[in-house]
Amino acid sequence: MRALSIIGVMCLLAVWCVSLWAGNKPVSDDSIHDKVMVKLAGDTTVKGGAINVEVHNGVVTLRGKVDQEKARNKAEHLAKKIDGVKKVVNELTVEKP
């Protein structure tokens, strides 16, 4: 009976350790870039636009032109929600078509 208790505790400890390890796994800049591009392209407010996305060490820089301030803000918001993003530098300019 005692052996089963010890085995149970060890199993729980192993699961806990694996979950901690998996949660701290870094996300690559390429993966972040791809996810940001997909989010921007799929959003009706941003519509992909003429937006250039660069990622360096988890810092996303948005450059280019959008047609309204709402799209500029939405692009930044969408990028911030991507897993692995540490910061978003929004250099988008608003230019009416």
C-alpha positions as a Markdown table, in Angstrom:
| # | Residue | x | y | z |
|---|---|---|---|---|
| 1 | Met | 0.0 | 0.0 | 0.0 |
| 2 | Arg | 2.8 | 2.3 | 0.9 |
| 3 | Ala | 4.6 | 1.5 | -2.4 |
| 4 | Leu | 1.4 | 2.6 | -4.3 |
| 5 | Ser | 1.3 | 5.9 | -2.5 |
| 6 | Ile | 5.0 | 6.6 | -3.3 |
| 7 | Ile | 4.4 | 5.6 | -7.0 |
| 8 | Gly | 1.3 | 7.9 | -7.1 |
| 9 | Val | 3.3 | 10.9 | -5.7 |
| 10 | Met | 6.1 | 10.3 | -8.1 |
| 11 | Cys | 3.7 | 10.2 | -11.1 |
| 12 | Leu | 2.1 | 13.5 | -10.0 |
| 13 | Leu | 5.6 | 15.0 | -9.5 |
| 14 | Ala | 6.6 | 13.9 | -13.0 |
| 15 | Val | 3.5 | 15.3 | -14.6 |
| 16 | Trp | 4.0 | 18.6 | -12.8 |
| 17 | Cys | 7.7 | 18.8 | -13.9 |
| 18 | Val | 6.7 | 18.1 | -17.6 |
| 19 | Ser | 4.0 | 20.8 | -17.5 |
| 20 | Leu | 6.5 | 23.3 | -16.2 |
| 21 | Trp | 9.1 | 22.4 | -18.8 |
| 22 | Ala | 6.6 | 22.6 | -21.6 |
| 23 | Gly | 5.2 | 25.9 | -20.4 |
| 24 | Asn | 8.6 | 27.6 | -20.5 |
| 25 | Lys | 9.5 | 26.5 | -24.0 |
| 26 | Pro | 10.6 | 29.5 | -26.1 |
| 27 | Val | 8.7 | 30.5 | -29.2 |
| 28 | Ser | 10.9 | 31.1 | -32.3 |
| 29 | Asp | 10.8 | 34.5 | -34.1 |
| 30 | Asp | 9.8 | 32.7 | -37.3 |
| 31 | Ser | 6.8 | 31.2 | -35.6 |
| 32 | Ile | 5.8 | 34.5 | -34.1 |
| 33 | His | 6.1 | 36.2 | -37.5 |
| 34 | Asp | 3.9 | 33.6 | -39.2 |
| 35 | Lys | 1.2 | 33.8 | -36.5 |
| 36 | Val | 1.2 | 37.6 | -36.6 |
| 37 | Met | 0.9 | 37.6 | -40.4 |
| 38 | Val | -2.0 | 35.1 | -40.3 |
| 39 | Lys | -3.9 | 37.2 | -37.6 |
| 40 | Leu | -3.4 | 40.4 | -39.6 |
| 41 | Ala | -4.5 | 38.9 | -42.9 |
| 42 | Gly | -7.6 | 37.4 | -41.3 |
| 43 | Asp | -8.8 | 40.5 | -39.6 |
| 44 | Thr | -11.6 | 42.5 | -41.3 |
| 45 | Thr | -10.4 | 45.8 | -39.8 |
| 46 | Val | -6.7 | 45.4 | -40.7 |
| 47 | Lys | -7.3 | 43.4 | -43.9 |
| 48 | Gly | -3.6 | 42.5 | -44.0 |
| 49 | Gly | -2.9 | 46.0 | -45.4 |
| 50 | Ala | 0.5 | 47.0 | -46.5 |
| 51 | Ile | 2.1 | 45.9 | -43.2 |
| 52 | Asn | 5.6 | 44.6 | -42.8 |
| 53 | Val | 6.2 | 42.5 | -39.8 |
| 54 | Glu | 9.7 | 42.0 | -38.3 |
| 55 | Val | 10.5 | 39.9 | -35.2 |
| 56 | His | 13.7 | 39.9 | -33.2 |
| 57 | Asn | 13.9 | 38.1 | -29.8 |
| 58 | Gly | 10.2 | 38.2 | -29.4 |
| 59 | Val | 9.9 | 42.0 | -30.2 |
| 60 | Val | 7.5 | 42.6 | -33.0 |
| 61 | Thr | 7.9 | 45.7 | -35.2 |
| 62 | Leu | 5.0 | 46.7 | -37.4 |
| 63 | Arg | 5.8 | 49.0 | -40.3 |
| 64 | Gly | 3.7 | 50.2 | -43.3 |
| 65 | Lys | 0.5 | 51.9 | -44.1 |
| 66 | Val | -3.1 | 51.4 | -43.0 |
| 67 | Asp | -6.2 | 53.5 | -43.9 |
| 68 | Gln | -7.5 | 54.3 | -40.4 |
| 69 | Glu | -6.3 | 54.7 | -36.8 |
| 70 | Lys | -8.6 | 51.9 | -35.8 |
| 71 | Ala | -6.7 | 49.5 | -38.1 |
| 72 | Arg | -3.4 | 50.7 | -36.6 |
| 73 | Asn | -4.5 | 50.0 | -33.1 |
| 74 | Lys | -6.1 | 46.7 | -34.0 |
| 75 | Ala | -2.9 | 45.5 | -35.7 |
| 76 | Glu | -0.9 | 46.2 | -32.5 |
| 77 | His | -3.5 | 44.5 | -30.3 |
| 78 | Leu | -3.5 | 41.4 | -32.5 |
| 79 | Ala | 0.2 | 41.1 | -32.4 |
| 80 | Lys | 0.4 | 41.5 | -28.6 |
| 81 | Lys | -2.0 | 38.5 | -28.2 |
| 82 | Ile | 0.4 | 36.1 | -30.0 |
| 83 | Asp | 2.2 | 33.7 | -27.7 |
| 84 | Gly | 5.9 | 34.5 | -27.3 |
| 85 | Val | 5.5 | 38.2 | -28.1 |
| 86 | Lys | 7.4 | 40.3 | -25.5 |
| 87 | Lys | 6.7 | 43.8 | -27.0 |
| 88 | Val | 5.2 | 45.4 | -30.0 |
| 89 | Val | 6.7 | 48.4 | -31.7 |
| 90 | Asn | 4.0 | 50.1 | -33.8 |
| 91 | Glu | 5.4 | 52.2 | -36.6 |
| 92 | Leu | 2.3 | 52.0 | -38.8 |
| 93 | Thr | 1.2 | 55.2 | -40.4 |
| 94 | Val | -2.3 | 56.2 | -41.2 |
| 95 | Glu | -2.9 | 57.3 | -44.8 |
| 96 | Lys | -6.3 | 57.7 | -46.4 |
| 97 | Pro | -6.6 | 56.0 | -49.8 |
